[in-house]
Amino acid sequence: MGYNYEMRVGRTKTKSVHFAGNKLDGINSTDQTSHTVRLLQDGKISVASSFKPNCGDELIKQAAATVCYGSPCDVPFVGATNITAMSLEDTTTFTSKEMIEIASDLMADLRKLDSRLSASVEVKSTINEVSLQTSNGFNNSYRKSVWTCSGSINLADGDDNLAISASQSAMGPHFNVKEITDTISRKLDYAKNIVPFKAGAYPVIFTPSEVGFVINPVVASLNGLAMYRQVSPYSGKLGQELLDPRFTLIDDGSLGKQWTSKPFDMEGTPTKRNVLVQNGCLTDMFLDRKVAALLGKESSGNASLADPAPNHLRLVEGSKTLDALIKSIDYGLLIDGTMGAWSGNPYSGIVTGTISMGLAIENGKIIGRVKDCMYTINAFEHLKKHFVDCSLEAESCFSMSPFGGSYNKFPYVMLDEVVISTEN
């Protein structure tokens, strides 16, 4: 035969109830299975994939027929490995009727906030089943559940189109619908009052959902492939203190009973706790098997469909409450929504974005929402010289990055000397 192969099978079953425009929009169920085969022969690798059932043998033949045209690769697939079992599934089940009841209750609560608004709600259940097998002896699988409940409102007033959302995700359907409503209600109360804002450099608090954009250059620069290619400004600088001593960043996909976890990565390497930055000092990077081999290291369990990628990032919490951070600001902003902040070259460190939800702070109090503003920082500079603190509170949130989207856990982050520009 003369070749080695790796076969990954992923099955995703979803069930969702969706309300849109204040009424039931649909009940959807999907069940999709994907097969992906990677094949190594004579120092080259080829890939074949399909959504057809029971197509593994056919894909191996397809990959074998095209491997002579494949990319160079001399890193063997993982062999037999002891994988620690993880509890990642909540077996609670809900009928469509029960899911509709949760969604309709949230919809009714949101509609009470303002009769003029349009609301959307979704309750979704997802079961992921993953198995990985290699000709070198690896054969493992896992199954996990993810439940999500989300709500959003849209309020149009002339040329002002206000959108606010909140969601909760967990292994099981254990939602606090009141918390979702309260979060949206609080933001709506602040946002209804539009206030002017002066251009300048100010202290700014970034909410957890925005922190991913702020630290994205740091995360991108800790990618082992960027290190190897020396496009990362951190190349050759592991062990150096390049960020504020209160900045500690951890990647960990190995936590039990967490829907963000998994026992092994896309290549079969066990996931683990990986401290990337410890008290401002660069301590590690994330690697897959190929990049690790190029650097003479071991994989960190961060293989993805493409380049190495984080599993689940956590920025360690700080020493002050969010309320205390707000009270410390004489004049500044709390940024809770941006557009375009994740695009561009992350290795430059420049992060800039149009502020879609920015709340002005004056004399330690939120006074209203700003419009037509942008912010700009240099992440490397600001996270070293202008880092004020992280909050005690932390939230799970979805973050975009050059590696795709992922759910992470971040506190609120306060920086000073953030440049705010306005249209006026």
VENVENMO-V102558 format. One record per backbone hydrogen bond with DSSP energy under -1.0 kcal/mol. NH is the residue of the N-H (numbers start at 1). CO is the residue of the C=O. Records with the same first field share a line. If there is no record, write none. Layout:
NH=CO ; CO
This chain:
4=40
6=38
7=133
8=36
9=131
10=34
11=129
12=32
13=127
14=30
15=125
16=28
17=123
18=26
19=121
20=23
22=119
23=20
25=18
26=18
28=16
30=14
32=12
34=10
35=50
36=8
37=48
38=6
39=46
40=4
41=44
44=41
45=71
46=39
48=37
50=35
59=55
60=56
61=57
62=58
63=59
64=60
65=61
69=66
70=67
71=45
73=43
99=95
100=96
101=97
102=98
103=99
104=100
105=101
106=102
107=103
108=104
109=105
110=106
111=107
112=108
113=110
117=114
118=154
120=152
121=19
122=150
123=17
124=148
125=15
126=146
127=13
128=144
129=11
130=142
131=9
132=140
133=7
134=138
135=5
137=134
140=132
142=130
144=128
145=88
146=126
147=170
148=124
149=168
150=122
151=166
152=120
153=164
154=118
155=162
157=160
160=157
162=155
164=153
166=151
168=149
170=147
174=172
180=176
181=177
182=178
183=179
184=180
185=181
186=182
187=183
188=184
189=185
190=186
191=187
192=188
195=369
200=420
202=418
204=415
205=333
206=413
207=335
210=207
211=207
214=210
215=211
219=215
220=216
221=217
223=220
224=286
227=223
228=224
229=225
231=226
232=226
235=232
237=234
239=282
240=237
242=240 ; 280
243=280
244=383
247=244
249=277
250=314
251=274
252=312
257=87
261=258
262=253
265=269
266=303
268=265
271=263
274=251
276=249
277=249
278=281
280=247
281=278
282=240
283=276
284=276
286=222
292=288
293=289
294=290
295=291
297=292
302=287
309=302
314=250
315=409
316=248
318=391
320=390
325=321
326=322
327=323
328=324
329=326
332=361
333=203
334=359
335=205
336=357
339=354
348=345
349=346
351=377
353=375
354=339
355=373
356=337
357=337
359=334
360=368
361=332
362=365
363=330
364=329
365=362
367=360
369=193
370=358
374=421
375=353
376=419
377=351
379=349
382=378
383=379
385=381
386=382
388=414
389=414
391=412
392=320
395=410
397=408
399=406
401=404
404=401
406=399
408=397
409=313
410=395
413=206
414=389
415=204
416=386
418=202
419=376
420=200
421=374
423=372
